[in-house]
């Protein structure tokens, strides 16, 4: 090499060799003189072709004792070569780097294994040796097969090798075998190492022992499975206990209700009230505990279906009315007119949330009011968010207690001397139900001022046509003025909102004197009020006194509606100056019905109530009671006797089937307990249905202690017509039986009423006074309205027939709803009733029942058309 340098000559080297050609960055810079070059190259080893691609650590072993290595790069440039050199300063850096890398691998907390391209192990760090139990000398030269456990199949290992030979990283879990034969699990990453030319020279495996972690996960899974099994066992136990508890509860509540109808002293009535209240409270606690257990066990399921949200909210307010009245509280429902009435969701569970929140508000409020507000906002795609807001003027909740009131069995006041009793489950159950619906619940409260619970729940929108039909029955009465008198601001706001959406111009005041002045001034100005709505109980002068004073100051007294509390109606209904008496809490449907009666014609009538005290009903039904428990038999006999029914008792399902088989036409209704020895109620119902002949269908009502949606479906699937939950009240029993008494009157085989029962004369197909009252004495307009009704009615009937033929139950229900609404508007009450029954049973009724109801609608339709044609109200253009 030195000779070659001498041959070049110093001048030429200095001209041709530059830092770009001879790469040298050691101390002293580049050699520039001939002596320096000779000394430089005398200590250089020239690498053979192809060796220049080696790593610096490898080149150190090729230096042949010289200070430097010189690599010739590529082909010569003219007569010269491009070269790069390594020297002692490079060796030092490489040694330091190797030392750091070696220490890092040796001291690593993860196992490291290095193998050549054929899989032969060349190195394993101490952690890897510790994991496997092998000494280094036993591993080096072996392949990883020495660690193979046999727990993973060949396809698993083929996939591993295919991945890394393809130059990709493999990640996964390996089950390996230690030297002592025990297995361990390792989470591994295996990847290839390449040289400068891209060729794979080694494979590196990095492993972490996860045996203990996987064992902990498995133990956790076993514990979770055990907990789930325990929850299921608990739920099953609670369900059994529910049945066992409800049987004596049915006896207590049933007998207490029967006793209320007997002659008792005031002290005995007081004692009986305590028994009933205590039993009902116990029943509420049982229901709460059962619901909580279902939620915790994951057994609570939601059943979305279309339902009437407004009616649900109104029912909740009615349910709480007596409790609120006993405390002197006002209950107010504010339902946003822009919120659809019919929505899709689990109406039963949403009702439960409302009951809990409103009930809680009533419990913790001693004076003032409780307001339930419902609004909504659209989400798109047929979805919306419902907002429920329950605000009270009660005791409030301290900030430090607001976070724990949603915990089970927790109350804001947990001291033994707390004033408000209860389990503390209502809010917890409500919160979990809202979570299950995909919603959220929040609370805002101030001590001494009151509390507001806010709920947001996603829901579906009912079909547009269905919602339009619901809104079409809302009366719109433009050009009328109404005066609202109430000392409670939320009640005034409610009436203002509802009446304004019905077309009224509304003024509201908070006292009788102000109302009297407003009425007098309006008449004087020639703009008298068309309607007066006044609260009964107000400070100073009450509403009834206000109404009685009006003839003395007004020339014409407008229709007066008194807003009264439950229990005060008897005196008020006798007042001749009152057009209507509406009981609180006020409901939109109640207000609409009142407006319809006053301004659109119709009979005056308060809300129907069930008989009280010892008054007996006269349903006249012959009932077979299938019940095995003696207490329930006695309660059933007594309640049915109060309802005017004759009763036979079957001890079990087998006896019920036998009695039916012996006398198929003897009974009008069967009350069937679901849980009985020898044969349960489900099987007994299936056998009775199989025995029915000639189109006869005997109503069977289930008696069950499990009032869940699953239980209801099970009963309906077995062939039962309705479900009554134990304990059974007289009102619930008579309401259910009353439906079948009415259906029986209209012609089931043998009749439902005793043969000697007198029958009223059949009603006229059309009450012509309905349209006459609405539009006045205008025969031409009345005839036009009847002609319009017939034209659209024939289209509706054609739609009903089409949906019947196609078997589309939901479309059939909507068609029946349209027929009902149109028939009611022209006074065709029998047709409206027949189509209402078809609407009610359209979704869940059996095929033969649907066909029978549809035939009733056809017959009523034909009678209406014949009546209108024969009466000359419309031209006879055929049916």
C-alpha positions, 0 to 999 in steps of 0.5 A, a space after each residue: 500500500 505504501 509503495 502504491 502511495 509513493 508511486 502517485 507522488 505527493 503533489 498528485 495525492 494532494 490534488 486528487 485526495 480530498 475529504 470527500 474521497 478519503 474520509 478521515 476525521 481523526 486527530 490532526 486532520 488529513 495527511 497532506 505531505 508524502 511522509 505523513 501519507 506514508 506513515 498513515 498507510 503503513 498502519 492500514 489494513 486494506 479490506 477485501 471486496 465485500 467486507 466493507 459492509 460489516 459493522 464496526 464491531 466486526 471490523 475491529 477483528 479484521 485489523 490484523 494488528 494495524 491501527 486502521 482499516 481502509 475500505 475501498 468503496 466501489 469501482 476506481 475513480 479514474 486511477 483512484 479509489 474512494 475509501 473510508 478508514 477506522 482507527 483506535 478512536 473508533 474502536 473506543 466508541 464501539 467498545 463503549 457502545 457494546 458495553 452499554 448495550 450488553 449491560 442493558 440486555 443483561 440487566 433487563 427485567 424482561 427475558 431476551 433470547 437471540 437466535 441465528 436465522 436457522 433458529 439456533 440459540 446464540 444468547 439468552 439473558 439472565 432474566 430469560 434463564 431465570 424464567 426457564 430454569 435452564 443454564 446458558 450452556 444448555 440453551 446455546 446451540 439448542 432451538 426454541 423447541 426445547 421450551 415447547 409445551 405441547 399445549 399449542 398446536 402446530 398451526 400456531 407455530 407455523 403462523 409464528 415462523 411464517 410471520 418472522 421469516 417474512 420479516 414481520 414482528 410476531 406478538 402473542 402469548 406462548 405456553 412454554 415448559 421450564 426445565 423442571 417440566 412446569 408450564 409458564 405463560 409468556 407474552 412475547 414479541 419476536 422480530 428479525 434483525 437485518 444487516 446493512 444490506 437488509 439480510 436477516 442475520 438474527 431473530 430476537 425474542 423478548 418475553 414477559 412471564 404473565 403466568 401469575 397475571 393470567 392466573 389472577 384473571 382466571 381467578 377473577 373470572 371464577 369469582 365473577 362467575 360465582 357472583 353471577 351464580 349467586 345473583 341468579 340464585 338470589 333472584 330466584 330466591 327473591 322471586 319465590 319469596 315474592 310469591 310466598 309473601 304476596 299470598 298472605 299480603 293478598 289476604 291482608 289487603 283483600 280482607 281489609 278492603 272487604 271489611 271497609 264495606 261493612 258497618 264499623 265504628 269510627 275507631 275500627 275504621 281508623 284501625 283498619 286504615 292503619 292495617 291497609 296503609 302498613 300492608 301497602 307500604 310493605 308491598 312497596 318495599 318488597 317491589 323495590 327490593 325485587 327490582 333492585 335484585 333484578 338490576 344487580 343480577 343483570 336480569 332487568 330487560 327493557 321492552 320498547 313499544 309505542 305508548 302514550 307518554 301524556 297519559 302515562 304522566 297523567 296516570 302518575 299524577 292521579 296515583 299521587 293525588 290522594 297522598 298530595 291532598 292529605 298534605 295539602 300539596 298542589 300537584 302540577 303536570 306541565 306537558 310541552 305541547 310540542 312534545 309528541 304524545 306517542 313515543 317508543 320506549 319502555 313505558 312501564 319502566 319510565 312510569 316507574 321512574 316518574 312514580 319514584 321521583 314524584 312520590 319522593 317529592 311529595 314525601 319530602 314536601 310539607 307545603 307548596 307544590 310538586 311540578 312534573 314537567 316534560 319536554 323534548 328535543 329531536 335527534 334526527 332519524 326518528 329519535 328524540 331526547 325526552 326531558 323529565 323535570 320534577 321540582 318541589 318546594 320541600 326540605 332540600 338536600 345538603 350538598 354533601 348528601 347529594 352524591 350519595 342519595 343514589 346509592 341503594 339503601 341510602 337517604 340524606 338523613 340516615 340517623 335512627 331518628 330520621 323524620 322521613 321513613 323508607 328503604 332508600 331504594 327509590 332513587 337508586 332504582 330510578 337512576 339505574 333504570 335511567 342508565 339502562 335506558 341510555 339516559 342520565 339523571 341529575 339533582 339540584 337542591 337547596 336546603 329549605 328551598 326545594 329540590 329538582 331532579 332532571 332526567 334525559 332519556 333517548 326515545 323513539 318517535 311513533 309513526 307520524 300518522 299515529 301522532 297526527 291522529 292523536 293530535 286530531 282529537 285535540 279541540 281547537 276553539 278560536 275566538 274565545 276568551 278564558 279567565 283563570 283564577 288560582 293562587 298557585 302559579 304553576 297551576 295558572 301557567 299550566 292552564 294558560 299553556 293548554 288553553 292558548 294551544 286550544 285557541 283561547 285568549 287567556 287572562 289569569 289572576 291569583 284571587 277571587 276579588 281580582 277575578 270578579 273585577 276582570 269579569 265585570 270590566 270585560 263585560 263592560 268593554 264588550 269583550 266578555 269572557 267565554 269561560 271561567 276556570 277557578 280554583 276552589 280553595 284559595 286564601 280569603 274568598 274561595 272559588 265556589 263563593 266567587 261563582 255564586 256572586 257572579 249573577 249579582 254583577 254580570 248580565 251573562 255568566 259564562 260557563 264556570 268550571 271549578 278546580 277541586 281536590 279529590 273528595 270534595 265533588 259531592 257538594 260541588 256537583 250540586 251547584 247549578 252555576 257550575 258547568 263542570 267540576 274538574 278534580 286536581 291534579 289537572 290533566 290535558 286530556 281532562 281539560 280537552 274533554 271539558 272543552 269538548 263538552 262545553 263548546 262542542 256539545 256532549 253530556 256533562 259528567 264528572 270522572 267515573 268513580 268506583 262504588 265505595 263502602 258497602 255498595 254492591 256492583 251488579 256485574 252478574 258474571 258467573 266466575 270460575 276461580 282456579 286457586 289453591 291457597 285457602 286464604 286467596 280462595 276466601 278473598 276471591 269469593 268475597 271480592 267477587 260477591 261484592 262485584 255481584 258475581 257467582 263463584 265456583 272454586 277449583 283447587 288446581 288447574 286440573 280441576 279447572 279443566 275438568 269443570 270447563 269440560 263438563 259445562 263449557 257454557 256455564 262460566 263467563 270468566 275464569 280467574 286462573 292462578 298461575 302457580 298451582 299443584 298438579 297442573 299450573 295455570 299456564 297448562 290449564 289455559 292451553 288445555 281449555 283453549 284446545 277444548 273450545 269449539 264453535 268460535 266460542 272464546 272464554 275470557 281467562 284472566 291470570 292471577 300472578 304474584 310476578 307482575 313483570 313484563 316477562 310474566 305477562 307475555 308468558 300468560 298471554 302466550 299461554 292463551 290468557 286474555 289479561 293479567 291481574 297482579 296480586 294482591 288484587 284490589 276490588 277496583 282492579 278486579 271490577 275494572 277487568 271483569 267490567 270489560 268482559 261483562 260489556 263484551 258479553 252483553 254484545 253477544 257471546 255464546 250463552 250471554 255473560 249476564 244471567 238470562 233474566 237480566 233486563 236489556 236496555 233498548 239498543 242505542 241509535 246508530 247516530 246521535 244527531 244532537 252532537 253535530 247540531 250542538 256543534 254547528 247550530 241549526 243549519 240542516 244544509 251544513 249538517 248534511 254536508 258534514 255527514 256526506 263528508 263523513 261517509 266519503 272518508 269513512 268508506 275509505 277508512 273501512 277499505 283500509 281496515 279490510 286491507 290491513 285485515 287481509 294482510 295481517 298487519 296488526 299495527 296498521 289495523 290498530 291505526 285504521 280502527 283508531 281513525 274510524 273511532 275518531 271520525 265516528 265520535 265526531 259525528 255522534 256515531 257512538 256504537 261504531 266508535 265503541 266497536 272500533 275502540 275495542 278493535 283498536 285496543 285488542 288489535 295488537 295482542 288479540 287472537 285471530 278469531 277475536 280480531 275477526 269477531 271485533 272487525 265484524 262488529 265494526 262492519 255491522 255498526 258501519 252498515 247501521 250508520 250508513 243505513 240510518 243516515 240514508 233513511 233519515 234523509 241526512 244524506 243522499 242514498 248513494 249506496 254502501 
